[in-house]
Amino acid sequence: MSGLAERNDNGRRAEYRTEAFLLDHFWVLKYLVNLDGAVFLIQSPTRSVETLSQPPTAQPVSILLSVFCGADSTAEIPRLFVERLDRKTQKEVFVSVHAAKKPGEPTELFFCAEEVQSVCRRKTNPAGRDVFEFAATRERNFSQFQRRSRTKADMISAALAGVDPLENQEFFKRMIKVIGPRSVQPPLVQVGENQWQMRYRKFLFEFEQCENSIIHGWKCDKSGRRMINPFIPVSSLDDYEFDPLNEVWGERT
């Protein structure tokens, strides 16, 4: 398996493990998927049919970032995801870091925003973005953050119950600007001057634009790398989007 395909596979595992836990306790929207994991929006569950029939009101929203971090690698957590410009932490934010010490031996570390701020290194990455960098070492394995599902659910529930509704709405609007406006469509991520990637389910799509402006693409998974039909855009690539289900390009609506 190529390095990118393996990274995609690990990101998918992190996404599915986190989603399975969340669905047992909350209303959940998978807002965004990327190469290393996913972002989830969380609300307290409705406990009765009567509640569903009442006029809708804005409910507090929590956000959970799920990422995979290998034994010899690091994970980046956007700073504006964790804290405001005044460096006060966002109480509604949580981070789930998935790793595998050995094959078949998954480990999850679960952090609130304040813990990310205290245990991760603050830095500016090569793309110029302010992030918190996470890395587990033999000397510092963060085992105290290996938490039971009930404990994680209680932490999220307490955060949702303790936030101010108006402040939460303002926080949510800021996060949408940080994360981006898309939810269902996986993001097409630019990784080079003329290269892009997209993760969809168990597949990784790679694209490259040649000198004749033709977009060549490949679909990758554990079984290998297969070329898909090339695409010739008649205008900027920003005017199009790729449908990973049907493996076709179309005009952006």
HELIX and SHEET records of a PDB file:
HELIX    1   1 GLY A    3  LEU A   23  1                                  21    
HELIX    2   2 VAL A   49  SER A   53  1                                   5    
HELIX    3   3 ARG A   79  VAL A   82  1                                   4    
HELIX    4   4 ALA A  113  VAL A  119  1                                   7    
HELIX    5   5 SER A  143  PHE A  145  5                                   3    
HELIX    6   6 SER A  149  GLY A  162  1                                  14    
HELIX    7   7 PRO A  165  ILE A  179  1                                  15    
HELIX    8   8 LEU A  237  ASP A  239  5                                   3    
SHEET    1   A 5 TRP A  27  ASN A  34  0                                        
SHEET    2   A 5 GLY A  37  GLN A  43 -1                                        
SHEET    3   A 5 SER A  62  PHE A  68 -1                                        
SHEET    4   A 5 VAL A  93  LYS A 102  1                                        
SHEET    5   A 5 GLU A 105  CYS A 112 -1                                        
SHEET    1   B 3 ALA A  75  PRO A  78  0                                        
SHEET    2   B 3 ASP A 130  PHE A 134 -1                                        
SHEET    3   B 3 ARG A 121  THR A 124 -1                                        
SHEET    1   C 5 VAL A 189  GLY A 192  0                                        
SHEET    2   C 5 GLN A 195  TYR A 200 -1                                        
SHEET    3   C 5 PHE A 203  GLN A 209 -1                                        
SHEET    4   C 5 ILE A 215  ASP A 221 -1                                        
SHEET    5   C 5 GLY A 224  PHE A 231 -1                                        
SHEET    1   D 2 TYR A 240  ASP A 243  0                                        
SHEET    2   D 2 VAL A 248  GLU A 251 -1                                        
END                                                                             
